[in-house]
Amino acid sequence: MTRSFTSYPFVPRHYEGIVPPLSGGCDPVRRPVAIVGGGPVGMTLALALARQGVRSVLIEADDTVCTGSRAICISRRSLEILKRLGAVQGFLQKGLPWTGGRSFYRDTEVFRFSMHHDVEQSLPPMINIAQYQIEQLLLDELERHAELIEIRWQTRVTGIEQTDASNSSGGATLALRTGDTAWHMQADWVVACDGGRSTIREAFGLKLTGATYEGRYVIVDIELHSERPTERLAYFDPPSNPGSTVLVHKQPDNVWRIDYQLRDDEDPDAAIALENVMPRVQSVLDAMGETGDWSPIWITVYKANALTLERYRHGSVLFAGDAAHLVPIFGVRGANSGIDDADNLGWKLGCVVNGIASPDLLDSYSDERVFAARENLSYGMKSTEFMAPPSFAFDLMRKAVLGLAEHHAAVRPLINPRQTHPIAYVQSPLNRVAADVAGTFIRGPAPGSVLPECRLKRLHENESLDIHVTDLLGPCFTALRFCADASHDAAWQRMQADLTSRGIPFKAVTVLNANSTAREGVAVCDHAGRLHHMLDATSGTVYLIRPDGHVLARWREGSMAAIQSALEAALNIDSWENM
């Protein structure tokens, strides 16, 4: 149930579906990776694989990027991922950054929240940007990697068969249709990024488990010029929508997103009729004090789900994004969790395809991202139960909290929308690749955690340039070596060159403190000592960071042998030659 209008401020490019040369109805070229679904998750995965030098084909049923705002909030964590993949600049130029929001009960402000943001951060905590813009920016980046990424537009998957179900990496055959032509494609690996109504998931007979909420929201995109600042606005029991909830977000290009809850007795089909939407939106704008002319762009109905597959890997077929889990929109975890899926899977699948890792590494993708999904669902369910109470008891609790919040600060945190945040893989099997002895580190990110951000200095031609920790990371393993002793610099550089020559993406970065003397080949200085403090680092400390920005291992006294051992354990490399 969706409606679009001709006043769209965004004009997408359309692409023709082209059938490749076939032999007996089958594409003669076997693909290393076939990605089903060309939304944000599928595109991010294709880009992550390309950064590992891995070819993929992206299969998309439509002939262009999506319409409608859909996912509109991109988190700092997702921006960090896009930064490592070299695709963040367009998002920062187009998106509207914001740091917090306000909640109102009837006509009274009862809660105000702020997300963490200070001068140490290189990226905003959140930006608003419509999904069609997200997809277009990613598509533009994919087209710059056309030698590695092939896109098959207007192509639907009609079936899938694993080549050898007993072999975990036996590949699969996809049955496809482009226009009137039915054809087949073989791939070593298939990743289902085909959304909440996943054809691949249905073909495997897999079921999502969890909770489905009856409360429905109408989502409306409108065009409206306003100088109002960008923030999250939530209205509980407002005059414009008595007894329910309204959410408002400002987007680029004078587009506003308005979500309002339907009453239980309202028909969803009738709710998106223009004659019913127009007065409802107008009453919201009147209550906000917005007097400008406006016009509708896109209307749909949404129902909250908190569901996940039990496993995301099934032989040579993997699931990501909404095909793997459906997360409530409250707290903006949907697209952001899918981008995190793609980031996690991208480096692991890349290592497997490149022959430097065992396919068993992909089991850790399922372990970690199912754990993350359950964390996201837990927070999302709490937010949903407050935003759209599923029972009389929840509704009574919400009314009590909102009624008390104006004068009692202690209850206000219960209104918190629980915005998305980086999830530590505390139970990941990869955390066991090196001992992390309790008490060795007083603080700092343990294995499985995301590396924190702060400012550093890069020494370049007698100048010191401001950079951030995230500028040191790329789609590779990164060793942060805190060391004032120059005696082993050359050996570390030789190790880096040797690992790279073996196809293992790796770099070593030596971090000096403010009292160290700069030396050849060392270009990063923790001038304020902040990174040393956050990581509890002393001279000799080494942190080994995964290509997705999570800590793989850390040592109080690190060594090249420890790095090699951890990489061997993570990638399950059978043997190493002497360095």
N, C-alpha and C positions, 0 to 999 in steps of 0.2 A: 504494500500500500504506500505508494510514493507518487508525488506530483512534482514536476519541474515546470519552469516558466521561461519565456523567451527573454526576460530581462537579465539573464545571467551575465555577470561582469567578466566572466572567464570564458574564452572561446577555445575549446580543446582542438588539437590536431587529430585527424582521423587517419587510420591506417588500414590498408587492404590486407585481407588474409590471403597468403600465397602458399600454395601447396608445393613442397620440394619435389625434385625428381624422384620417382618411385620405381621400385623393382618388385613386381608382384604385389603391389599395394602397400609396400613397406619402404620406409626411408632407409636407404642402404647404409647411412651413416649412424653408427651407434654412438650415442652421446654419453659423456662421462656423468653429467648431472642434468636431469630434466626437472624443472621447477614448474609446478602447476599452480597458476594464479599470479597475475601481474599487479597485485596491490602493493602497499608499502612493505609488507613482509617479504614477498617474493622478490621484489626489486632490491631490497636491502641485501638479501641472501645472494642474489646474482652478483651484486657489487662486491660483497665480501669474498666470494669465490674468485672473482676476477683479480682482486688484490692479492690472492694467493697464486695467480697464474692459471686458474682452473677454468676451463670452458664450460658453459652451461647454455641451455635453451630454456627460455621463459615462454610458457604456453598460457595465452590469455584469451578468454571467450569473447570479450568485447573488442571494439575497434579503436578504443581510446581510453584515456584515464577516466576515473569515475566522475559522476556528477553529485552535487550536494556536499555539505561540509563534512558529514560523518565524523571521523576522528578529527578533532580540532586542536588538541593540546599536545605539544611535544615537550617532554621533560628534559631536564639537564642531562640525565643519564643517556637518553636517546641522542641528544646533541653531541655528547662525548663520543658515542659510537659513530655518528656521522662524521665527526671531526677526524677520527682515526681512519675512516674510509675515504677521506678527502672530499666529502660532499656537504660540509656544513655551511659553507659561506652563503649559498643561496637562501638557506633557511633563516640565517641571521639577518639577511637583507630584507626578506619578505615578511617574516613573522613579526608579531607584536609581542614583545617581552612583558611579563608581569611577575609580581612577587607575592601577591596575596589576594585576599578577597574579604567580602563582608556578607553577613547574613542578617536578614530582617524577619521579625515576627510581626505580622500585620504591617504596621507602618513604623515600627521601632527597630533600630539597629540593636542586635543582641550579641553579636560575635564578630570579631575581626581577627584574621590570621595572617601570618607572614611566613613565607618559606625562607630557608637559610640562604642568605646572599650577602657577601662582603667583598672587600677589595681583593681578596685572595682568589676569587672565582673568575674564571675566564669566560664562563657562559651563564646566561640567565637561568633561574630555576625552572622557568616554563616560558614557552612562546605559544601564541595562538596562530594557527595557520590551518586552512581548510584542507581536507584530504585530497581534493583534486589538485591543489597546489603542491602538496607533499609528493604526490605521484608524478606530477610534471617535473618537479625539480630532480627527483630520482631518475626519471626517464631521460632527462637531459644528460645526467651523469653516465647512465648506462650507454647512451649513444656515443660517448667518448671512449667506451671500451668495446666498440663493435667487433673488434677482432676476437674477443673472448665471449661476448654475450650475444646470442641470437634470440630474437623475439618473434614468436609465431602468433600474430593477431587473429581474431575471429576463428579461433580453433578451440573446439570443445573436447574434453575427455569423455568418452562414452564407456570406457572399461579399462581395466588394468589386470595384468596377470604377472605374478612373480615368476621369473624364469626357472628358478630352483629354490623352492621354499625351504629346503633343508640346508641350503648354503646361505649364510648371513649376508654375503655380498654377491649373490648370483645374478643380480640385475632384475629388470622388469620390462614388460612390453606394454606400451600404452596404446589403446584403441582411440583414434582421434577422428574428428570430422571438421573439415574446413569447407564451408559452403555446402555443396552437394557431394563433395569428395570424402569418402571414408578411407583412412589409411592408418598405418601403424608406425610406431617409433620404438626403438629399443634404447634403454639407458642402463648404465651401471647402477645409478642411484636415482630415485625419484623422491622429491620433497613436495608434499601436499601443503600448499599455502592458499588453498581455494576456498577459504572463508567458512562461515558458520554453517552453510549448507553443503559442505564438502562432498563432492562426487567421489573422491578417493576414499574418504572415511566410510561413505555409504557402501562402496564396492567391497570393502573389507568387512562390512557388517559390524563395525565398531560403534559403540555407544558412549556418548558423553554422560558423565554422572555428576550429581550435585543438586543444586536448588534452582528452581525456576519461580520467579515472582509474577504474580498476576497483575500488579500495577503497571499501567501503560503510560508512556509519555508521547506527546506530539512534539516533533522536532521541526522547527521552522527557521529557514534562512531568509532574512529580509535585507534589502538594500536601504541604508539610512545613513546620512551624513551626521556625525555627532562628534563633538570635541571631548566627550566623556573619556576619562582615562581607562586603560585596559586593566581589568581586574575581574575576579569571579564574583558574581552577584547571585545570591540565593534568597528567595522570598518565600517564607512559610506562611500559609493561610493569608495571602495578600487579598486586598479588595478585588483585584482583577481575576482571582482564581480561588474563591473561598474554599477552605478545607483541604487545599492541596499545596503543591510546591511549584515554583517557577525558577529556572536557572537562566542566566543571561551572560553571554560572552561576546566581546567585541573581536572581530576578525579583520584581516587586511581588506583593502579595497572597499571600505564602507559597507561591509557585510556584517550583520549581527546574527548571532545564533540564539534562539529562544526555545527553551524546552519547558513545556508545562504538562503537569500531570492530569490525566483524565480521571473523572469520577468512575466508580465501579459500574455505574449504570449507563455509562456513555458508550455508544457504538463506535469502535475504532474507524470503521469505514466512513461513517458520517462525520467523524471528527476531523478528517483531513479535507472535507469539502470546503471550498474557498469561502462560502458564505458563513461558515462556522468559525473558520480560522481568523478571518479579518477582524471581527469585533473583539475576539479574545486577545489577539496581539495588540490591537489598539488600546485596550484597557491596561495591558502591561506597560506600554509606552507612556500612557497618561499618568500612571502611578509613578513612573520614573521621572516624569517631568520632561520627556522628550516630545517636542512639538513639530519636528521636521516631517516633511513628506517621506513616505516609505512605500516600498512595493515588495511583494513576496517573490522569492526565487525558487525555493525548494521546500517540500513538506513531506514528512514521513512519520511513521509511528514506531516506537521502540518499546520493547519489553525486556526487563533486566533478567539476565541469566548468570548463574555462577556454576559453571560446568567445566569438566576437564576429562580427557582420556586418562586411563590408568598408566599407559606407556606411550611415548612419542616415537619409538622406533619399532618397526615391524619388519624384520629382515632388511631388505634393501630399500624399504619405503619408510620415510620419516615424515612427521607432521609438525607444523609450526603455525603460530598465529591462531586465528579463530578456528581453523581446522582442528587444532589441538585443544583449544580451551575457549570458553566464552566468559568474559569478565565484565561485571557491571560497569557502566560508564562513569559512575560516581568515583572520583579519585583518579580519573583519566589513566586507567591501567590497560585499556584494550590495545590500541596501536602500540603503545610504549612497551608492553610486555611482548608483543609480536616482534618488534624491532630487536628486543633483547634476545628472543629466540634465534633470530637470524644471525645475530652477532656471535652467539654461543656456537651455533651449528656451523657457521661459515668457516671458522678456522679449523675446526675438527674435521669436517668433511673435506676441506682443502688438503689437510695433511694426509688423510686416507687416500684420496684420489692421487696425490703426488707420490704415494708409495713410501712415505716416511713414518706412517703410523698404522697400527693395527685397526681393522674395522671395529674392534671392541671399544675403541675410544668413543665411538658414537653412542654406546650405552650410557656414558657419562652425560651426554647431551640430554637424554631422556631423564636420568636421575636428577640432574640439576634443574632442568626447566619444569619438570613435574613438581618438584619441591617449591620452585618459585611461583608456579601457578597456584598452588595451595595457599601460599602466603598471600598472594594477590587476592585470591577468592575470599580468604578470611577477612581482610580489610574491606574488600568490596562489598561483602555481605553485611558487614556492620554499617557501612555507609548507606547501603540500599535500605536496610531496615529502618534507618532514621529518615531517609529522603522519601521513601514510599512504604510506610508501615504495612507489613503483611497481615497484621491481626489487630484486634481491638486492644490487646495488652500493649503492643508496640506503639499504637496510636496514642494511648493514654500516657505512656512514658514520654513520648515526644512532646505532647501538649504540656506536660508538667515541666519538662526541661526548658522549653521555649518560654513558658510563663514566668519561670523563676530567673531566667538568664539575665534580664535587664538589670536586676538589682543584686544578683548573687553570682559573683565571678567564679565560684567553685564549680558550678554546673556548666559553664560555657564550653569547656573542652569537649563535652559530649556532642556539641554541634560541629566539631572539627570534621571537614570532609575527608581527612586522612589521605592527603595527596600521595601519589606514587613516589617511591623512594628506591634506591638501589638495594638489591637483596643479596645478602651474603649466602654462599652455598656452604653452610656450616656442616652438612653431612655428605659432601661430595667425595666420591672415591679418589679423586685427584688430590685431595688434601693429604693423602697418605704417602705421597711420593718422597717426602723428606720429613724427618722428625721435627716437630714444633714443640719443644719441651716446655711444659708449663713453668712459668717463672723466669724463663730466659729473657722474655720481653715483658716489660711492665705495661706497655700500651702499644698501639699500632695495629694495623689491619692484619688479622690472622689469615692463614690460607683460606681461600674461598671468598674473601671480602674484596670490595672494590677499592682501588687505590685512591686516597683522598687528594684533593686539589690544593695547590698553593703556588705562590709566585716564586720564580727563581731568576737567576741572571745567566745569560749566555754571553761568553767572552768572544768577541769577534773583532779582529783588526784593531786592537787597543780600545775597543768600545765594549760597554756592557749593555746588552739589550734585555728588556723585560720579557720573560717567557713564563709558561706555567708547566706544571707536571704533565698535563695532558699533551703538551707539545713534544714531550719526549717519547710518547708511546705511538706505536703504529700497528699494523696488522702482522705483528711478529712477537716472539718472546723477547722480553726486555729485562736485562739484569741491571738493577740500580746498585752500584758499587760505591759505598761510602768509604773513601780511603784517601788519606793524606800521603801515603807512601807510594812513591813513583817506581819502586823497584820491579813491580810485576806488570806495569802498563803494557809493555810490548807483548808479553805472553797472553794477556787478555785480548789484545787486538788480533793476535794470531789465532786464538780460539774462535773469535767472531768470524774471521775470514774462513776458517776451516768448516765451521758449522754451516755457513752460508753456501760454501762450495758443495756441501752434501745435500743441499736443498732444504735445510732446516732454517726457517725464518728466525733470525736472532740478531740482537745487537746488545752491546754492553755500554752503559753510560756511567761514567765516574762522576760522582757528586762531591764537590769540595765544600768545606765550611769556610766561613768568612776569614779565618786565620790561616788558611792554607795558601801556599804559593802556587800560582798558575804554572802549568807545565804543558809541554807539547802534547797535543791530542786530547787535552782535557778542556772542556768548554762550558761546563755547567757549575754554577756556584750557588749554594744555599746561603745567600748573603745574610738573611735574617735568622737563620737557624731553625726556621719553622718546620721544614721537612724533616730535619734530624729529630726534632721534638715529636712530631706527629707519628713518626715511624719508630721512635725510640732507638734511633740509629747512633752508633758510635763507630770509630775507625775500625774497619774490618767487616761491618755489617753489610749483608747483601740481601736484597729482595729480588726474587725472580717473578716477573709479571707475565701472565698469559696474554695471548693476542687479543682477548676480549677485555683486558683491563683489570681482571681479578688476580689476586695474589696466588701464585702457584706454590711458592715456598719461601722461607726466609731463614736466615742464619745469623747468629750473633757474630760468628767468625766464618765468613763464607769463603769458598774456594772454587777454582775451575772444576775440580773433580766433583764437588757437590752439585754444581750446575749440571754437569754432564749426566750424573747419576739421576737427578730429578727429571731431566728431559727424557732419558732412557725409560724411566718408569712411567712417565706420562704418555709417551708415544708408543711404548712397548716395543722399542727397537731391540732386535735380537742380540746384536753385537756392536761393539765400537772398536774401531782401530785405535792404536795408540796415538795420542796427540803429539 
